[in-house]
Amino acid sequence: MSKLGIHYAYWETDWNADADSYVKSIKRASDIGFEVLELAAASFYDMSKSDMDKVREASIEYNVNLAYSFCFTPDMDVSSGDAAKRKRGIEWVQQVLKNIGYMKLEGAGIGGITYGVWHGLIEDTKKAHWERAVESVKEIIKVAEDNDVIYLLETVNRFENFLLNVHYESLQFAKEVDSPNIKVHLDTFHMNVEEDDFEAAIVNTGDMIGYFHLGESNRKPPGTGKLDWDTVFAALSKINYQKSIVMEPFVVPENDVAKDVALYRDLRTGEDMNAVAAKALSFVKEKLLEYSQ
């Protein structure tokens, strides 16, 4: 059975946090019933070993697996024609991978736009960006392999990146990188924009799916919008998907998180946010049970 989780930024207004904040969030996630908490990978770039130990110990104590996500910034674009930017990006994420590997936690995976820039503009041609990104990720993946971390390619909508918008592009990219540590990261929010068919995207990607995000079309928690969740969970059951399923709602219209996800109005309902998350968790559990093989 898949472990169910939530993104740290559901409650927060800034992407990065310190170890003490993450420890509190791990406990909060556990109290609600989540088994996975997704954190900002950038926080671990220069985190001290003592702080990483603190986060690892909390993960073990509260039985909450950790997942990580990030997007390259423009000055570290690994698909750029600027070799210096590519080098900065490669070295930066390699250090993040080493630190995630240091914590030696079960199921470690790092996703997001791990092949280019969030909201980045195309400099020349998609083909040129693609080729440079593949070569960069081939360098990065060696460190992921050495540190037992799965490197995830999140397939996102055209407004957030231009390289991997549909599942078959991510499959092709992964094939070209050619590593046992590279997998595809599907997200229903983005699939709702780009994919012709939810079932076909999930079934065709099959065991190359390494991580799955749940997001309503309006970014609210699953079960509160209009997405066809029956098709999604039936397809996941069809491929016997057993890896993490993590909801990624963004509802608080403040600071960095809201700006980056283009959230300009308050999507909170007035209910306690923990209670809303618990309801969404129950909804997902019911769907998994309904479509279990």
Secondary structure, DSSP 8 states (H G I E B T S, - for coil): ---EEEEGGGT-SSS---HHHHHHHHHHHHHHT-SEEEEEGGGGSS--HHHHHHHHHHHHHTT-EEEEEEEE-GGG-TTSS-HHHHHHHHHHHHHHHHHHHHH--TT-EEEEEEEEETT---SS-HHHHHHHHHHHHHHHHHHHHHTT-EEEEE---TTT-SS--SHHHHHHHHHHH--TTEEEEEEHHHHHHH-S-HHHHHHHHGGGEEEEEE--TTSS-TTSS---HHHHHHHHHHTT--S-EEE-------HHHHHHTT--S----SS-HHHHHHHHHHHHHHHHHHT--
